[in-house]
Structure formats: structure tokens, C-alpha cells
Amino acid sequence: MALTLQQAREQGKVGETFSGYIAARSNDRETTALVAKINQARAESYRQLAAQNNVPQDDVARLAGSKLVERAKPGEYVRGVNGLWVQKH
């Protein structure tokens, strides 16, 4: 059974970032593949939203990133603006 995003979050293998993309905290093959898949889907979603709203894709991604970091559940990891991982409480 393939690793899900929720499982990866709960296991501390990935974390949200302010860039709007998930980042791996574990370098195993399964986690790396999951991160690539999720980030590819997010990039496409951000591209579509940016085109619909006539704004830069990076702006959409950063706004989403802020929301995703804020919504992270206790115990999940987020990468702070200083680049360091922090476990939400």
C-alpha cells in the first residue's frame, strides 16, 4: 500500500512550507515519490488559479503555503521562514 500524504505527515516524513509546496523530511524512495506527486499536482492547481485570477503563480503558491502552514495539525512539521523545521503544538 502506497504512503498517503496524511500518513507521511503523521509519521513526520514530510512537512508544509511557506512556498506552498510540501517538503520531504525523510529521504526514502516512497516519501520522495509522494512529495514529487503532490507538488506536481499543487503546481498545476496554482498555475490554473493564477491564470484565472491574472496573478503570478508564485503569489498563489505563497498564499496557499501560508494557509497550509497555519492549518497544520499538532504534531505535524512545518518549515519556518528561517528554514528550520518546527513541530506544531
Backbone as ProteinMPNN parsed JSONL, in Angstrom:
{"seq_chain_A": "MALTLQQAREQGKVGETFSGYIAARSNDRETTALVAKINQARAESYRQLAAQNNVPQDDVARLAGSKLVERAKPGEYVRGVNGLWVQKH", "coords_chain_A": {"N_chain_A": [[0.837, -1.184, 0.0], [0.585, 2.169, -0.873], [2.205, 5.049, 0.459], [0.35, 7.597, 2.001], [-0.417, 11.135, 1.88], [-1.389, 12.077, 4.334], [-0.533, 10.029, 6.084], [2.229, 10.316, 5.788], [2.572, 12.878, 6.834], [1.744, 12.449, 9.506], [3.702, 10.665, 10.325], [5.891, 12.237, 10.319], [7.42, 12.458, 8.051], [7.159, 14.294, 6.043], [6.638, 17.824, 5.54], [4.862, 20.941, 5.678], [5.513, 23.952, 3.834], [6.223, 27.484, 3.579], [6.36, 28.088, 0.948], [4.349, 26.904, -0.394], [4.562, 24.377, -1.2], [5.023, 20.92, -0.422], [7.555, 19.466, 1.603], [10.128, 17.036, 1.827], [11.081, 15.317, 4.757], [12.264, 13.044, 5.15], [14.36, 10.872, 3.38], [13.631, 8.585, 1.97], [12.654, 6.41, -0.736], [9.864, 6.122, -1.172], [8.742, 8.332, 0.164], [9.961, 10.445, -1.218], [8.883, 10.062, -3.781], [6.179, 10.508, -3.23], [6.214, 13.22, -2.437], [7.039, 14.439, -4.833], [4.847, 13.814, -6.483], [2.677, 15.082, -5.135], [3.551, 17.757, -5.142], [3.681, 18.276, -7.876], [0.98, 18.156, -8.579], [0.036, 20.257, -7.011], [1.414, 22.419, -8.164], [0.231, 22.52, -10.688], [-2.396, 23.131, -9.975], [-1.981, 25.636, -8.76], [-1.049, 27.012, -10.992], [-3.33, 27.065, -12.616], [-5.13, 28.539, -10.987], [-3.739, 30.947, -10.84], [-3.78, 31.774, -13.516], [-6.543, 32.09, -13.904], [-7.046, 34.218, -12.221], [-5.343, 36.155, -13.013], [-2.813, 36.628, -11.815], [0.563, 36.297, -10.539], [1.923, 32.98, -10.494], [3.619, 32.287, -8.39], [2.727, 33.959, -6.358], [0.214, 32.899, -5.775], [1.005, 30.365, -4.884], [2.52, 31.033, -2.591], [0.558, 32.214, -0.962], [-1.143, 30.033, -0.592], [0.695, 28.394, 0.711], [1.1, 29.744, 3.149], [-1.428, 29.417, 4.285], [-1.571, 26.611, 4.428], [0.526, 26.013, 6.197], [-0.417, 27.299, 8.463], [-2.712, 25.786, 8.952], [-1.718, 23.316, 9.628], [-1.713, 20.423, 11.645], [-1.454, 19.744, 15.215], [1.59, 18.194, 16.078], [2.397, 17.767, 13.493], [4.89, 18.693, 11.053], [6.3, 21.832, 10.112], [8.047, 24.058, 7.957], [9.779, 26.757, 9.019], [10.086, 30.341, 8.381], [12.729, 30.773, 8.701], [13.872, 28.56, 7.694], [14.111, 26.32, 9.246], [12.871, 23.253, 10.602], [9.859, 22.887, 12.416], [7.906, 21.442, 14.901], [4.475, 21.428, 15.092], [2.453, 22.55, 17.809]], "CA_chain_A": [[0.0, 0.0, 0.0], [1.394, 3.378, -1.019], [2.166, 6.058, 1.512], [-0.532, 8.733, 1.722], [0.067, 12.399, 2.42], [-1.722, 12.134, 5.758], [0.381, 9.128, 6.793], [3.561, 10.929, 5.769], [2.536, 13.981, 7.806], [1.667, 11.879, 10.856], [4.973, 9.998, 10.616], [6.954, 13.233, 10.303], [8.252, 12.282, 6.86], [7.011, 15.485, 5.211], [6.103, 18.985, 6.228], [4.436, 22.06, 4.838], [6.425, 25.091, 3.767], [5.591, 28.734, 3.168], [6.418, 28.19, -0.515], [3.15, 26.293, -0.953], [4.886, 23.007, -1.587], [5.402, 20.02, 0.66], [8.976, 19.117, 1.548], [10.466, 15.771, 2.479], [11.953, 15.309, 5.926], [12.837, 11.71, 5.07], [14.838, 10.712, 2.006], [13.362, 7.271, 1.392], [12.091, 6.444, -2.09], [8.415, 6.293, -1.117], [8.471, 9.723, 0.539], [10.397, 11.289, -2.331], [7.889, 9.919, -4.848], [4.954, 11.169, -2.779], [6.45, 14.664, -2.488], [7.035, 14.84, -6.245], [3.468, 13.705, -6.978], [1.868, 16.128, -4.502], [3.996, 19.071, -5.607], [3.293, 18.419, -9.28], [-0.453, 18.474, -8.576], [-0.117, 21.607, -6.466], [1.9, 23.383, -9.158], [-0.803, 22.631, -11.72], [-3.514, 23.852, -9.362], [-1.559, 27.033, -8.609], [-0.98, 27.586, -12.338], [-4.702, 27.33, -13.052], [-5.663, 29.646, -10.19], [-3.04, 32.168, -11.243], [-4.294, 32.169, -14.83], [-7.926, 32.545, -13.734], [-7.084, 35.47, -11.469], [-4.368, 37.061, -13.606], [-1.776, 36.937, -10.829], [1.702, 35.379, -10.674], [1.784, 31.667, -9.864], [4.341, 32.298, -7.114], [1.874, 34.606, -5.354], [-0.804, 31.908, -5.407], [1.686, 29.325, -4.111], [2.877, 31.562, -1.265], [-0.682, 32.373, -0.193], [-1.539, 28.675, -0.204], [1.673, 27.923, 1.689], [0.792, 30.352, 4.449], [-2.637, 28.766, 4.807], [-1.262, 25.216, 4.75], [1.342, 26.019, 7.416], [-1.317, 27.681, 9.555], [-3.67, 24.701, 9.188], [-1.054, 22.073, 10.038], [-2.231, 19.929, 12.921], [-0.441, 19.478, 16.236], [2.411, 17.022, 15.814], [2.914, 17.833, 12.13], [6.029, 19.583, 10.891], [6.28, 22.933, 9.156], [9.36, 24.704, 7.852], [9.628, 28.178, 9.307], [10.702, 31.285, 7.453], [14.174, 30.666, 8.896], [14.322, 27.33, 7.049], [14.194, 25.222, 10.208], [11.642, 22.503, 10.84], [9.24, 23.062, 13.725], [6.738, 20.582, 15.088], [3.361, 22.229, 15.61], [1.926, 22.138, 19.123]], "C_chain_A": [[0.882, 1.247, 0.0], [1.173, 4.334, 0.151], [1.239, 7.197, 1.099], [0.07, 9.996, 2.331], [-0.206, 12.482, 3.917], [-0.8, 11.233, 6.578], [1.773, 9.74, 6.888], [3.638, 12.089, 6.757], [2.589, 13.439, 9.226], [2.978, 11.231, 11.279], [6.152, 10.965, 10.61], [7.87, 13.133, 9.102], [8.209, 13.483, 5.926], [6.504, 16.632, 6.072], [5.727, 20.059, 5.231], [5.474, 23.174, 4.898], [5.654, 26.326, 3.319], [5.619, 28.928, 1.653], [5.16, 27.639, -1.175], [3.358, 24.851, -1.374], [5.312, 22.209, -0.364], [6.894, 19.71, 0.507], [9.208, 17.83, 2.33], [11.359, 16.024, 3.686], [12.673, 13.973, 6.003], [13.216, 11.474, 3.61], [14.589, 9.333, 1.412], [12.602, 7.429, 0.07], [10.592, 6.743, -2.083], [8.036, 7.745, -0.791], [8.827, 10.668, -0.597], [9.39, 11.244, -3.478], [6.59, 10.633, -4.48], [5.092, 12.689, -2.883], [6.405, 15.158, -3.933], [5.615, 14.843, -6.806], [2.597, 14.838, -6.434], [2.259, 17.501, -5.052], [3.668, 19.313, -7.073], [1.816, 18.809, -9.371], [-0.694, 19.887, -8.047], [0.311, 22.657, -7.484], [0.858, 23.591, -10.253], [-2.003, 23.41, -11.189], [-3.186, 25.337, -9.219], [-1.519, 27.732, -9.969], [-2.377, 27.967, -12.817], [-5.311, 28.511, -12.297], [-5.03, 30.978, -10.591], [-3.576, 32.683, -12.577], [-5.713, 32.729, -14.715], [-8.002, 33.924, -13.092], [-6.067, 36.504, -11.948], [-3.345, 37.57, -12.58], [-0.619, 35.956, -11.02], [1.474, 34.071, -9.905], [2.48, 31.629, -8.507], [3.518, 32.946, -6.003], [0.803, 33.639, -4.856], [-0.175, 30.844, -4.506], [2.016, 29.815, -2.703], [1.646, 31.756, -0.382], [-1.166, 31.007, 0.299], [-0.599, 28.136, 0.868], [1.407, 28.47, 3.076], [-0.412, 29.676, 5.094], [-2.355, 27.327, 5.226], [-0.419, 25.111, 6.021], [0.453, 26.317, 8.619], [-2.249, 26.536, 9.938], [-3.031, 23.388, 9.623], [-1.516, 21.702, 11.445], [-1.106, 19.752, 13.937], [0.285, 18.157, 15.952], [2.988, 17.0, 14.409], [4.038, 18.858, 12.054], [5.764, 20.654, 9.844], [7.689, 23.524, 9.12], [9.145, 26.196, 8.008], [10.318, 29.052, 8.274], [12.223, 31.266, 7.567], [14.746, 29.386, 8.288], [14.409, 26.128, 7.972], [12.837, 24.556, 10.388], [11.174, 22.713, 12.268], [8.04, 22.128, 13.785], [5.639, 21.413, 15.733], [2.879, 21.652, 16.938], [0.457, 22.438, 19.207]], "O_chain_A": [[1.818, 1.353, 0.793], [0.092, 4.399, 0.736], [1.33, 7.704, -0.019], [0.952, 9.93, 3.186], [0.657, 12.911, 4.682], [-0.336, 11.63, 7.647], [2.415, 9.688, 7.937], [4.648, 12.264, 7.437], [3.376, 13.905, 10.05], [3.326, 11.245, 12.459], [7.287, 10.562, 10.867], [8.98, 13.664, 9.124], [9.111, 13.674, 5.111], [6.009, 16.431, 7.181], [6.207, 20.083, 4.098], [6.208, 23.317, 5.876], [4.567, 26.222, 2.75], [4.97, 29.836, 1.133], [4.921, 27.868, -2.361], [2.434, 24.189, -1.847], [5.879, 22.743, 0.589], [7.419, 19.698, -0.607], [8.57, 17.576, 3.351], [12.276, 16.844, 3.636], [13.577, 13.789, 6.818], [12.464, 11.84, 2.707], [15.258, 8.943, 0.455], [11.989, 8.465, -0.189], [10.109, 7.528, -2.9], [7.124, 8.309, -1.395], [8.071, 11.591, -0.901], [9.082, 12.274, -4.077], [5.976, 11.286, -5.323], [4.182, 13.363, -3.365], [5.795, 16.189, -4.217], [5.228, 15.767, -7.521], [1.865, 15.479, -7.188], [1.393, 18.309, -5.386], [3.403, 20.449, -7.466], [1.448, 19.688, -10.149], [-1.53, 20.621, -8.575], [-0.362, 23.675, -7.646], [0.634, 24.719, -10.692], [-2.557, 24.257, -11.891], [-4.017, 26.193, -9.522], [-1.904, 28.895, -10.089], [-2.583, 29.054, -13.357], [-5.935, 29.383, -12.903], [-5.708, 32.003, -10.668], [-3.799, 33.883, -12.744], [-6.043, 33.727, -15.355], [-8.909, 34.704, -13.382], [-5.941, 37.583, -11.37], [-3.058, 38.764, -12.494], [-0.808, 34.89, -11.607], [0.906, 34.066, -8.812], [1.979, 31.002, -7.574], [3.599, 32.536, -4.845], [0.522, 33.573, -3.659], [-0.753, 30.466, -3.487], [1.813, 29.088, -1.73], [1.695, 31.488, 0.819], [-1.547, 30.852, 1.459], [-1.042, 27.497, 1.822], [1.481, 27.739, 4.064], [-0.416, 29.397, 6.293], [-2.845, 26.873, 6.26], [-0.634, 24.211, 6.833], [0.558, 25.668, 9.659], [-2.543, 26.341, 11.117], [-3.744, 22.441, 9.954], [-1.684, 22.561, 12.311], [0.059, 19.624, 13.562], [-0.337, 17.145, 15.628], [3.963, 16.294, 14.152], [4.127, 19.768, 12.878], [5.099, 20.418, 8.835], [8.42, 23.496, 10.11], [8.421, 26.819, 7.231], [11.04, 28.562, 7.406], [12.926, 31.689, 6.649], [15.952, 29.148, 8.353], [14.746, 25.03, 7.529], [11.794, 25.208, 10.332], [11.97, 22.718, 13.207], [7.26, 22.037, 12.837], [5.84, 22.024, 16.783], [2.894, 20.44, 17.156], [-0.17, 22.167, 20.231]]}, "name": "protein", "num_of_chains": 1, "seq": "MALTLQQAREQGKVGETFSGYIAARSNDRETTALVAKINQARAESYRQLAAQNNVPQDDVARLAGSKLVERAKPGEYVRGVNGLWVQKH"}
